[in-house]
Amino acid sequence: MTPPTFPNGKLPHYRAEGPAGAPPLLLGPSLGTSTALWDKVAPELSVTHRVIRWDLPGHGGSPADLIGPGATIADLADLVLALADSLSIGRFAYAGVSLGGAVGLHLAAYHPERVSSLAVICSSAHFNGAKGWEERAATVRREGLAALAETANSRWFTPGFTVPELIEDHRTADPEAYAACCDALAAFDIRDRLTSIGAPTLLIAGREDPATPPAHLREIADAVPGATLTEIAGASHLAPAERPEAVLAALRGHFDGYAPRGMEVRRQVLGDAHVDRAQARQTPFTARFQDFISRYAWGEIWTDPTLARRERSMITLTALVAHGHYDELAMHVRAARRNGLTPEEIGAVLLQTAVYCGVPAANSAFAVAQRVLAEEDEAEA
């Protein structure tokens, strides 16, 4: 379907980042916010994608008259398609938060030829009926946004967290355009179309989100074929602003494909028990590092077919001895056995390190390897 041509020639304000030739990724905002919602996530995503963040009508830098009373999610989706066309973007990946996520669901359901992959963050297939949104729209048209902006923290973030720039975005949005977006949310219910979505779909829920709690995302995940759901601890409604590391890790894994492939290899080499322990210890603080390990070390380096895994194990053992990383050495002695090295071959590698890394380092390494191999023998007995 060809998107309409807008008579006033206006399009949403957008911000582009990343290489012009990289795969396009469009990022949609939540009601009351601007492109600033993605400030802690978009620059990292732009390493591998041409990232296009767009503003809702009357929000950020977008004209207020892009939509009017009685607007629908379809109207907003048409604006996104028109923006993509203006940038010569045909097929694109898409991620959106709340209202922006609803736009993504509509695009994937009604314009499947345009959406290559979809991530829906802190959003829903329906927003609890029309009444509450109709009342909010009437209030905003009558009183403006100042009072509503005062309660944004409690609706958007966990206690004690705030992003002043986003609160100011809420306060300064155009009331009529904001109310028209409320009209769109009031009328939105795409539950009967979820099973038709064919794009690879990731759902991200904030566990502390009062507006679209995890159950709303789980409903979508259960209906969209092959969809996956990730819940982020300590995140409320604007997860990309509050827990950017965790959101970034999930989006990279979904859009880049390195994390799933890397996680598979990581489990094959290190074993499920080790990886499960590492995942259980993951926190929002360490999420980005864990993503780096899975995406880069295991998803790119260990999957390179130039060297066999047993050769990579020999190199890794040597490097760990050279730098005295004996805790890591124990883990990789086990990995070397999984990769086909015999105890004799492991011993030969460590003997080689005695020549080039030093006898004391090799002495410590032999002690570690002997203990690990003995434990392996006991486990097999």
C-alpha positions as CSV (number, residue, x, y, z in Angstrom):
1,M,0.0,0.0,0.0
2,T,1.4,3.4,-1.0
3,P,1.3,5.9,2.0
4,P,-0.7,9.1,1.4
5,T,0.9,12.4,0.3
6,F,0.2,15.0,2.9
7,P,-1.2,18.2,1.5
8,N,0.9,20.5,3.7
9,G,4.0,18.7,2.8
10,K,5.1,18.4,6.4
11,L,6.7,15.4,8.0
12,P,7.7,14.5,11.5
13,H,10.9,15.9,12.9
14,Y,13.6,13.3,12.9
15,R,17.2,12.7,13.9
16,A,19.5,10.5,11.9
17,E,22.6,8.7,13.1
18,G,24.9,6.1,11.8
19,P,26.4,5.1,8.4
20,A,24.1,6.0,5.5
21,G,24.5,2.6,4.0
22,A,23.8,0.7,7.2
23,P,20.5,-1.2,7.7
24,P,17.8,1.3,8.7
25,L,16.3,1.2,12.2
26,L,13.4,3.6,13.1
27,L,12.8,4.4,16.8
28,G,9.4,5.5,17.9
29,P,8.7,7.7,21.0
30,S,6.3,7.4,23.9
31,L,3.5,10.0,24.4
32,G,4.8,13.2,26.0
33,T,8.4,12.6,25.0
34,S,10.8,13.4,22.2
35,T,13.8,11.9,20.4
36,A,15.6,12.4,23.8
37,L,13.9,9.3,25.0
38,W,16.6,7.3,23.0
39,D,19.6,9.4,24.0
40,K,21.3,6.6,25.9
41,V,20.5,3.9,23.4
42,A,20.5,5.3,19.9
43,P,24.2,6.2,19.6
44,E,25.2,2.6,20.4
45,L,22.7,1.2,17.9
46,S,24.0,3.6,15.3
47,V,27.3,1.7,15.2
48,T,25.6,-1.0,13.1
49,H,22.4,0.7,11.9
50,R,21.3,3.9,10.3
51,V,19.1,5.0,13.2
52,I,16.2,7.4,12.6
53,R,14.5,8.7,15.7
54,W,11.2,10.6,15.0
55,D,9.0,12.9,17.1
56,L,5.2,12.6,17.5
57,P,3.1,15.5,16.2
58,G,3.5,18.5,18.5
59,H,6.3,16.9,20.4
60,G,10.0,17.8,20.2
61,G,10.5,19.4,16.8
62,S,7.5,18.0,14.9
63,P,4.7,20.3,13.7
64,A,1.5,20.1,15.7
65,D,-0.8,20.0,12.7
66,L,0.3,16.7,11.4
67,I,-2.8,15.2,13.0
68,G,-6.0,16.5,14.5
69,P,-8.9,15.4,16.7
70,G,-10.0,11.8,16.2
71,A,-6.6,10.7,15.0
72,T,-5.7,7.0,14.9
73,I,-2.6,4.9,15.2
74,A,-3.0,4.3,11.4
75,D,-2.5,8.1,10.9
76,L,0.7,8.0,12.9
77,A,1.9,4.9,11.0
78,D,1.2,6.7,7.7
79,L,3.4,9.6,8.9
80,V,6.2,7.1,9.7
81,L,5.9,5.6,6.2
82,A,5.9,9.0,4.6
83,L,9.1,9.9,6.6
84,A,10.7,6.7,5.5
85,D,9.8,7.3,1.9
86,S,11.2,10.8,2.0
87,L,14.6,9.3,3.2
88,S,14.4,6.6,0.5
89,I,14.0,3.9,3.1
90,G,12.0,0.9,1.9
91,R,12.2,-1.9,4.4
92,F,13.3,-1.1,7.9
93,A,13.7,-2.5,11.4
94,Y,11.5,-0.7,14.0
95,A,11.5,-0.3,17.8
96,G,9.0,1.8,19.7
97,V,8.0,2.7,23.2
98,S,4.4,2.8,24.4
99,L,2.5,4.8,21.7
100,G,5.5,4.3,19.5
101,G,5.3,0.6,20.1
102,A,1.6,0.6,19.0
103,V,2.7,2.3,15.8
104,G,5.2,-0.5,15.3
105,L,2.5,-3.2,15.8
106,H,0.3,-1.4,13.3
107,L,3.1,-1.2,10.7
108,A,4.0,-4.9,11.1
109,A,0.3,-6.0,10.9
110,Y,-0.8,-3.7,8.0
111,H,2.4,-3.0,6.1
112,P,4.4,-6.2,6.6
113,E,6.4,-5.6,3.4
114,R,8.0,-2.6,5.1
115,V,9.0,-4.0,8.5
116,S,11.9,-6.4,8.6
117,S,12.1,-6.8,12.4
118,L,10.1,-5.3,15.3
119,A,10.7,-4.5,19.0
120,V,7.8,-3.3,21.1
121,I,8.8,-1.7,24.4
122,C,6.6,-1.0,27.4
123,S,3.5,-1.0,25.1
124,S,0.3,-2.9,24.5
125,A,-2.1,-4.3,21.9
126,H,-4.7,-2.2,23.6
127,F,-4.6,0.6,26.2
128,N,-7.4,-0.4,28.7
129,G,-10.3,1.0,26.7
130,A,-11.3,4.4,25.5
131,K,-12.7,6.1,28.5
132,G,-9.5,7.0,30.4
133,W,-7.9,8.4,27.2
134,E,-11.0,10.3,26.2
135,E,-11.0,11.9,29.6
136,R,-7.3,12.8,29.4
137,A,-7.7,14.3,26.0
138,A,-10.6,16.5,27.2
139,T,-8.6,17.6,30.3
140,V,-5.6,18.5,28.2
141,R,-7.7,20.4,25.6
142,R,-9.3,22.3,28.5
143,E,-6.4,22.9,30.9
144,G,-3.2,22.2,29.0
145,L,-0.3,19.9,30.0
146,A,1.2,21.6,33.1
147,A,-0.7,19.6,35.7
148,L,-0.3,16.3,33.8
149,A,3.4,16.9,33.5
150,E,3.7,17.2,37.3
151,T,2.7,13.5,37.6
152,A,4.9,12.2,34.8
153,N,7.6,10.9,37.2
154,S,5.2,8.5,38.9
155,R,3.8,7.3,35.6
156,W,7.2,7.0,33.8
157,F,9.9,6.0,36.3
158,T,10.5,4.1,39.5
159,P,10.7,6.2,42.7
160,G,13.7,8.4,42.9
161,F,14.5,8.4,39.2
162,T,13.9,11.2,36.8
163,V,15.1,12.6,33.5
164,P,14.4,16.4,33.6
165,E,14.7,16.7,29.8
166,L,11.8,14.3,29.3
167,I,9.6,16.0,31.9
168,E,10.2,19.3,30.1
169,D,9.3,17.6,26.8
170,H,6.0,16.6,28.4
171,R,5.4,20.1,29.7
172,T,6.1,21.9,26.4
173,A,4.2,19.5,24.0
174,D,1.4,21.0,22.0
175,P,-1.9,20.3,24.0
176,E,-4.0,19.8,20.8
177,A,-1.5,17.4,19.3
178,Y,-1.1,15.6,22.6
179,A,-4.9,15.2,22.9
180,A,-5.1,13.9,19.3
181,C,-2.5,11.2,20.3
182,C,-4.8,10.4,23.2
183,D,-7.6,9.9,20.7
184,A,-5.4,7.5,18.8
185,L,-4.7,5.5,22.0
186,A,-8.4,5.5,22.9
187,A,-9.3,3.8,19.6
188,F,-6.4,1.4,19.4
189,D,-7.0,-2.4,19.8
190,I,-5.0,-4.6,17.5
191,R,-5.5,-7.9,19.3
192,D,-7.3,-9.5,16.4
193,R,-4.4,-8.9,14.1
194,L,-1.5,-10.1,16.2
195,T,-1.4,-13.5,14.7
196,S,-0.9,-12.0,11.3
197,I,2.4,-10.4,12.3
198,G,5.3,-12.2,10.5
199,A,8.3,-10.0,11.3
200,P,10.7,-11.3,14.0
201,T,9.3,-9.7,17.1
202,L,10.8,-8.8,20.5
203,L,8.7,-7.6,23.4
204,I,10.4,-5.7,26.3
205,A,8.5,-5.1,29.5
206,G,9.5,-3.1,32.5
207,R,8.7,-5.1,35.6
208,E,7.7,-1.9,37.6
209,D,5.6,-0.4,34.7
210,P,2.2,0.6,36.0
211,A,1.0,1.8,32.6
212,T,1.7,-1.3,30.5
213,P,2.7,-4.0,32.9
214,P,4.4,-7.2,31.8
215,A,1.1,-9.0,31.3
216,H,0.3,-6.6,28.4
217,L,3.6,-7.5,26.6
218,R,3.1,-11.2,27.4
219,E,-0.3,-11.1,25.7
220,I,1.4,-9.9,22.5
221,A,4.2,-12.4,22.8
222,D,1.7,-15.2,23.2
223,A,-0.1,-14.2,20.0
224,V,2.6,-13.1,17.6
225,P,4.2,-16.2,16.0
226,G,7.7,-16.8,17.3
227,A,7.8,-13.7,19.4
228,T,10.1,-13.5,22.5
229,L,9.6,-11.5,25.7
230,T,12.2,-9.9,27.9
231,E,11.4,-8.4,31.3
232,I,13.7,-5.8,32.7
233,A,14.1,-5.5,36.5
234,G,14.0,-2.0,38.0
235,A,12.4,-0.5,34.9
236,S,9.1,1.4,34.7
237,H,7.4,2.8,31.6
238,L,10.3,4.5,29.9
239,A,12.8,1.7,30.0
240,P,15.2,3.1,27.4
241,A,15.8,6.1,29.6
242,E,15.8,4.3,33.0
243,R,17.6,1.0,32.1
244,P,19.4,1.8,28.8
245,E,22.0,-0.9,29.2
246,A,19.5,-3.7,29.5
247,V,17.4,-2.3,26.7
248,L,20.4,-1.9,24.5
249,A,21.5,-5.5,25.1
250,A,18.1,-6.8,24.2
251,L,17.8,-4.7,21.0
252,R,21.3,-5.5,19.8
253,G,20.6,-9.2,20.3
254,H,17.4,-8.9,18.4
255,F,18.4,-6.6,15.5
256,D,22.1,-7.6,15.1
257,G,21.7,-11.4,15.6
258,Y,25.1,-11.7,17.2
259,A,23.8,-12.3,20.8
260,P,21.6,-15.3,20.0
261,R,24.4,-16.9,17.8
262,G,27.0,-16.0,20.4
263,M,25.0,-17.3,23.3
264,E,24.6,-20.7,21.5
265,V,28.4,-20.9,20.9
266,R,29.1,-19.7,24.4
267,R,27.0,-22.5,25.8
268,Q,28.6,-25.1,23.6
269,V,32.1,-24.1,24.6
270,L,31.6,-23.2,28.3
271,G,28.6,-25.4,29.2
272,D,25.1,-24.5,30.3
273,A,25.9,-24.5,34.0
274,H,28.5,-21.8,33.7
275,V,26.5,-19.6,31.4
276,D,23.4,-20.0,33.5
277,R,25.3,-18.8,36.6
278,A,26.7,-15.8,34.6
279,Q,23.2,-14.9,33.4
280,A,21.7,-15.3,36.9
281,R,24.3,-12.8,38.3
282,Q,23.5,-10.3,35.5
283,T,22.3,-6.9,36.7
284,P,21.4,-3.7,34.9
285,F,25.0,-2.5,35.7
286,T,26.6,-5.6,34.0
287,A,24.0,-6.2,31.2
288,R,26.0,-4.2,28.7
289,F,29.2,-6.1,29.4
290,Q,27.4,-9.5,29.2
291,D,26.0,-8.3,25.8
292,F,29.5,-7.4,24.7
293,I,30.8,-10.9,25.6
294,S,28.0,-12.7,23.8
295,R,27.9,-10.4,20.8
296,Y,31.6,-9.8,20.1
297,A,33.7,-12.5,21.8
298,W,31.3,-15.4,21.1
299,G,29.1,-14.1,18.3
300,E,31.9,-12.8,16.1
301,I,35.4,-14.1,17.1
302,W,34.6,-17.7,18.2
303,T,32.3,-18.2,15.2
304,D,34.9,-17.2,12.7
305,P,35.6,-20.4,10.7
306,T,39.3,-19.5,10.0
307,L,40.4,-21.4,13.1
308,A,38.9,-24.5,14.6
309,R,37.6,-24.4,18.1
310,R,40.4,-26.7,19.4
311,E,42.9,-24.2,17.9
312,R,41.1,-21.3,19.6
313,S,41.2,-23.2,22.9
314,M,45.0,-23.6,22.6
315,I,45.5,-19.9,21.9
316,T,43.2,-18.9,24.7
317,L,45.0,-21.1,27.2
318,T,48.3,-19.6,26.3
319,A,47.0,-16.0,26.6
320,L,45.4,-16.7,30.0
321,V,48.7,-18.1,31.3
322,A,50.6,-15.2,29.9
323,H,48.5,-12.7,31.8
324,G,48.0,-14.8,35.0
325,H,44.3,-15.1,34.7
326,Y,44.0,-18.5,36.5
327,D,40.3,-18.3,37.3
328,E,39.6,-17.9,33.7
329,L,42.2,-20.6,32.9
330,A,40.2,-23.2,34.9
331,M,37.1,-22.4,32.9
332,H,38.9,-22.7,29.6
333,V,40.6,-25.9,30.5
334,R,37.1,-27.3,30.8
335,A,36.2,-25.6,27.5
336,A,39.3,-27.1,25.9
337,R,38.1,-30.6,26.8
338,R,34.7,-29.8,25.2
339,N,36.5,-28.6,22.1
340,G,38.3,-32.0,21.8
341,L,41.7,-31.4,23.4
342,T,43.1,-34.4,25.3
343,P,44.8,-33.9,28.7
344,E,48.1,-34.7,27.0
345,E,47.5,-31.9,24.5
346,I,46.6,-29.4,27.2
347,G,49.8,-30.4,29.0
348,A,51.8,-29.8,25.8
349,V,50.2,-26.3,25.5
350,L,51.2,-25.5,29.1
351,L,54.7,-26.8,28.6
352,Q,55.0,-24.5,25.6
353,T,54.0,-21.6,27.8
354,A,56.9,-22.4,30.2
355,V,59.3,-21.4,27.4
356,Y,57.5,-18.2,26.3
357,C,55.6,-17.1,29.4
358,G,57.9,-18.2,32.1
359,V,58.3,-21.2,34.4
360,P,56.5,-19.7,37.4
361,A,53.4,-18.9,35.2
362,A,53.4,-22.4,33.8
363,N,53.8,-23.9,37.2
364,S,50.7,-22.2,38.4
365,A,48.9,-23.1,35.2
366,F,49.8,-26.8,35.6
367,A,48.4,-26.7,39.1
368,V,45.1,-25.3,37.9
369,A,44.8,-27.7,35.0
370,Q,45.6,-30.7,37.1
371,R,42.9,-29.8,39.6
372,V,40.3,-29.2,36.8
373,L,41.2,-32.4,35.0
374,A,41.0,-34.4,38.2
375,E,37.5,-32.9,38.9
376,E,36.5,-33.9,35.3
377,D,37.7,-37.4,35.9
378,E,35.7,-37.7,39.2
379,A,32.6,-36.3,37.5
380,E,32.8,-39.0,34.8
381,A,33.5,-41.8,37.3
